[in-house]
Amino acid sequence: MNGEDVRLRFERIAYAALNSKQQEAFNFQKASAVLADYGFTTIRLTADWRGADFIAQHFNGTTFLKVQLKGRCTFDKKYIGRDLHICFPDRNRWFLYPHDEVLRKVLAETGIADTSSWQNRGIYHFPYLTNQIGLILEPYRMAADETRGLGSQGET
C-alpha cells in the first residue's frame, strides 16, 4: 500500500446514527452471535421468506427456526399461522419467542386485544418491556456470553 504503515482503527458506531437497513444488519449480527452460544448458525435471507428475515439452524441438524428480526417486542396478525419466531433486543438482553404461542398468552393476560392498534392495524409492539410482558417472555430470554467462543490460546 505505497509503503505506508496502514493501521486499522476500530471505532464504535452510534446505533442511532444508522439508517433502518443498517440497524437491521447490525441487529442480525448481534442476534447471530447470541444464537451461536445456543448452538445455532444463522442464514440471512435477502428478502422475507414466509415472514422470516433469517433461518436459525441448530447444530443438532434437525431444528430449523424461521425468525423475524425486530427492534422491539412485536405481535402481528400477519404472522399468525406462519410458524415464526420473533427475535429482538431489549437493553442488553435478547429474546427469541414463538410468535403464536406467546401471542395467545399475551392476548389472554393483557389488554392489547382491546387496543385500536391491534383491532384496526393488527399489530402491537412494546417500546420497552413492562414487568408483565417481561415475565411472560422470561423463558425466551437468551443471555449473551461475551467470553465464549473467543478461541483461547492453546485450545485445539
C-alpha positions in Angstrom: 0.0 0.0 0.0 2.5 2.6 -1.2 4.9 1.5 1.6 2.8 3.3 4.2 2.1 1.8 7.5 -1.6 1.3 7.4 -3.2 0.6 10.8 -6.8 -0.4 11.2 -8.5 1.7 13.8 -11.7 0.4 15.4 -14.2 2.9 16.4 -17.6 2.1 17.9 -20.6 3.3 15.9 -23.6 5.0 17.3 -26.6 2.7 16.6 -29.0 5.7 16.5 -26.9 7.2 13.6 -27.6 4.1 11.4 -30.4 4.0 8.9 -33.0 1.3 9.2 -31.3 -1.1 6.8 -28.0 -0.7 8.7 -29.8 -1.2 12.0 -31.3 -4.4 10.7 -27.9 -5.7 9.6 -26.4 -4.7 12.9 -29.1 -6.5 14.9 -28.8 -9.6 12.7 -25.1 -9.8 13.5 -25.7 -9.3 17.3 -28.5 -11.9 17.3 -26.4 -14.3 15.4 -23.6 -14.0 18.0 -26.0 -14.7 20.8 -27.7 -17.6 19.0 -24.2 -19.2 18.5 -24.0 -19.6 22.2 -27.1 -21.8 22.0 -25.8 -24.0 19.2 -27.3 -22.1 16.2 -25.9 -20.8 13.0 -27.9 -18.3 11.0 -28.6 -17.7 7.4 -29.8 -14.2 6.5 -32.4 -14.1 3.8 -32.2 -11.4 1.1 -36.0 -11.0 1.2 -38.6 -12.0 3.7 -39.4 -15.7 3.2 -42.8 -16.6 4.7 -42.3 -13.7 7.1 -38.8 -14.7 8.1 -35.7 -12.4 7.9 -33.4 -15.3 8.7 -33.2 -19.0 9.4 -31.6 -20.3 12.6 -30.2 -23.9 12.2 -29.2 -25.8 15.3 -26.1 -27.9 15.3 -28.3 -31.0 16.0 -29.2 -30.9 12.3 -32.9 -31.2 12.9 -34.0 -27.9 14.4 -34.7 -25.0 12.0 -36.4 -21.8 13.1 -37.9 -19.2 10.8 -37.1 -15.9 12.5 -38.5 -12.4 12.1 -36.0 -9.8 13.5 -37.5 -6.9 15.3 -36.2 -3.9 17.2 -38.7 -4.5 19.9 -41.3 -7.0 21.2 -43.9 -7.2 18.4 -47.1 -9.2 17.7 -48.7 -9.0 14.3 -51.8 -10.7 12.9 -50.0 -11.3 9.6 -47.5 -13.6 11.4 -50.2 -15.9 12.8 -50.0 -19.5 11.5 -46.6 -19.0 9.9 -44.6 -20.9 12.5 -42.4 -17.8 13.1 -40.2 -16.9 16.0 -39.6 -13.3 16.9 -36.1 -12.2 17.9 -35.5 -8.7 19.4 -33.2 -6.9 21.8 -34.3 -5.1 25.0 -31.5 -3.3 26.7 -28.6 -5.8 26.8 -30.9 -8.8 26.6 -32.1 -10.8 23.6 -35.3 -12.7 23.3 -36.4 -15.4 20.8 -40.0 -16.5 21.2 -42.5 -18.5 19.2 -45.0 -15.8 17.9 -48.3 -17.7 18.1 -47.7 -19.4 21.4 -46.7 -16.2 23.2 -49.4 -14.2 21.4 -52.1 -16.5 22.8 -50.7 -15.9 26.3 -50.3 -12.1 25.8 -53.9 -11.8 24.5 -55.3 -13.8 27.5 -53.3 -11.9 30.1 -53.1 -8.4 28.9 -55.4 -5.8 27.3 -53.8 -5.5 23.9 -56.7 -7.2 22.2 -58.8 -4.2 23.1 -56.4 -1.6 21.7 -57.1 0.3 18.4 -53.7 -0.7 17.2 -54.5 -4.4 17.4 -58.1 -4.1 16.3 -57.5 -1.7 13.4 -54.0 -2.4 12.2 -53.5 -5.9 13.5 -50.2 -5.1 15.1 -48.9 -4.3 18.6 -45.4 -3.6 19.9 -43.9 -2.7 23.2 -41.3 0.2 23.1 -39.9 -1.4 26.3 -40.8 -4.5 28.3 -43.3 -3.9 31.1 -43.0 -6.2 34.1 -45.9 -8.2 32.9 -44.6 -8.8 29.4 -41.1 -9.4 30.9 -42.4 -12.2 33.0 -44.2 -13.8 30.0 -41.1 -13.6 27.9 -38.6 -14.7 30.6 -38.5 -18.3 29.4 -37.4 -17.0 26.0 -34.6 -14.7 27.2 -31.1 -15.5 25.9 -28.1 -14.4 27.9 -25.2 -13.0 25.8 -21.9 -14.5 26.9 -19.2 -12.3 25.5 -16.4 -14.5 26.8 -17.3 -17.7 24.9 -16.0 -18.7 21.5 -13.0 -16.5 21.6 -10.6 -19.3 20.9 -8.4 -19.0 24.0 -4.7 -19.6 23.3 -3.6 -23.2 23.4 -7.1 -24.5 22.7 -7.4 -27.0 19.9 
